[in-house]
Amino acid sequence: MTLFRWILLTGALLAAICAGCSDDKAGGGDGDSDADSDADSDSDSDSDSDGDSDSDSDGDSDVCGDTTVDFSNQSPTVVLLIDRSGSMNEGFGGDSRWNVAREALVDPETGFVSILDDEIRFGLTMYAGATDSEPCPYLSGVAPGLGNYDAIATLYNNSEPLQNTPTSEAINAVAADLAADTTPGTKVIVLVTDGMPDTCTNPESQDQAAQDASVAAVEAAFASGVLSYVISVGTADENGHFQDLANAGLGVDSGATYYEAMDQAALTQAFDEIINGVRACIFNLQGEVEEGREAECTVTVNDDALTLGDPDGWRLNSVSQIELVGASCESIQEGDVTVDVDCPCGAFIPTEIE
């Protein structure tokens, strides 16, 4: 499990003290010339001469001291789209494809959903063809959210494969929900399937038309802002369909990584690369960086300082949001990671907590 520490420290500013004071002529009994009880010559109750109510000399009414301000990253939303066709019952390394995939995701000790439950907004959708009581596509699942492990594990552990593989219809439905989700962060579908798709209109087809419909669904998802990754469980990509899906999922013509898991270790590796690879590199600050003073702040990953404006460093997206880019973003995609931001006093104004 990746551990992020998101802390912003502002430095201390010493109060300015009045160095030259005159005799008290206003009856305050404090040795100055006003009527209050402090030792300066203005009319407020602090010990400086700037006319405000704090003890510094900058003319405002706040005290700049050591401040700790929390900030958080944008959690990605990942929907696990699981093929529930009957072939998922076939053998796979001493168990079934269904059980091995389920264990990789929701095992209470080693499952990815269990480990990353508080970092990633996981959702689950299992899909199959029509049943005696449900129309095609038959979808069952859990809506995305943080802390979803118990709900996902309960549903997954109490479900079994059914029949048919209406992949295009399932992708269209999930992508529409994700596109309508206004929660900040990357939206991702991870398709886990073990064979060629069919369609609701022709459930026994598995022909080129069904494959084309699946690719078109993934292309439409990408156009709506939803990324897709494809894992084939126990089935080789003999005609290039899964590669076509992978390319469409990232909006490229060729070269996207397609995950062909022919054994349990390869399946676990595929989940690891995909899920860890979508960790967010955008951090929302609980306060605002003063305009023009972002260069005074230092951002580090595991104590290594990053460069503002560098393609592999960090940038300020807005007064309350920073983003790690290039190699810096890649560096937080796996392992235990500490991200720190340090600004001098006055360069960052924290949000007041009521």
Secondary structure as UniProt FT lines:
FT   STRAND          6..10
FT   STRAND          67..73
FT   STRAND          77..83
FT   HELIX           86..89
FT   STRAND          91..92
FT   TURN            93..94
FT   STRAND          95..96
FT   HELIX           97..106
FT   TURN            108..110
FT   HELIX           112..115
FT   TURN            116..119
FT   STRAND          121..128
FT   STRAND          138..145
FT   TURN            146..147
FT   HELIX           149..157
FT   HELIX           167..180
FT   STRAND          187..193
FT   TURN            203..204
FT   HELIX           208..223
FT   TURN            224..225
FT   STRAND          226..233
FT   HELIX           241..250
FT   STRAND          259..261
FT   HELIX           264..277
FT   STRAND          282..285
FT   STRAND          287..289
FT   TURN            291..292
FT   HELIX           294..296
FT   STRAND          298..301
FT   TURN            302..303
FT   STRAND          304..305
FT   TURN            311..312
FT   STRAND          314..318
FT   TURN            319..320
FT   STRAND          321..324
FT   HELIX           327..330
FT   TURN            331..332
FT   STRAND          339..343
FT   TURN            346..347
FT   STRAND          348..350
//
